[in-house]
Amino acid sequence: MPVIYTDLDGTLLDHDTYDPGPARAVLADLMRLGIPVVPCTSKTRAEMLPICRDLGIGGPFIVENGTAIWVPDQWGLVRPPGTGADAGYWCHVMGKSRGFIRGALAGLSVEWANRFHSLCDMSLRQVCAVTGLSPVEARAAQARHHSETLLWLGSAADRASFSDALRQLNMQVVQGGRFLHVLAGGGKGEAMKWLHGALSQRLYPGAASVAAGDADNDLELLEAADHALVVRSPAHEPPCPERDSNLYISQATGPAGWVEGIHKIMEELAKESRYGRFLSERHDYYAAQSG
Ligand SMILES: [Mg+2]
């Protein structure tokens, strides 16, 4: 049984419309077959609750670029000491608070402050304009607790120097599809490894991990998983994970690329003859998708 860890924006959801398109039917199949799909996203928990409801995802999810993991109580995973809880989920936090990160940003040379705009400091109207989200969704996107999300206004060279300055403060800077994200601990790869350890210990012994992503903030995730799917983006170059095997780069972009790549990886896993049922059931469907 594989566990699929997937980025959302630009990967499972369209970069511009945030619609899962052809991925919705495949997602429903995976759910029906008991194959868990775990969102691993830069989105916040407030954004994820309605999205999980819409997509029919009832399991754990990883938010704010791998700085917090939310796990349903009913999944029965071992809850580490000190975890928070809310509405039937507990939360394992892997990153320092947004307040800590903002303090570090404020301590940098003042000239950097002209080069970025924090998502949380923007007006709702600005967030809607930059992201295409509705006002309600934009407010949920601003409900950040363990990461700071920046719209970069300077040059790419400036961004590299800025990232170096933050790395010297033991912070991570990762580029998503639209924004630059600053974290202090955790990360998509670390969070996936932690959760996959817990899932394979308790519920899915021997499970293969499958990762899907479209941007540089997915690199660690794509490098940490047993199988990696790079989904091409209409907006930027695909990330280049450092790995020699079990790597698939989609031809199609966004959710269509996700469907294409998940099909290929399921085919690979089926060669190990563990997932033949999935494939035989879906062969016609996928043939129609790719034909
Ligand atoms: Mg993305």
Boltz pocket constraint, residues with backbone or C-beta under 6 A from the ligand:
constraints:
  - pocket:
      binder: B
      contacts: [[A, 7], [A, 8], [A, 9], [A, 10], [A, 11], [A, 176], [A, 177], [A, 213], [A, 214], [A, 215]]
      max_distance: 6.0
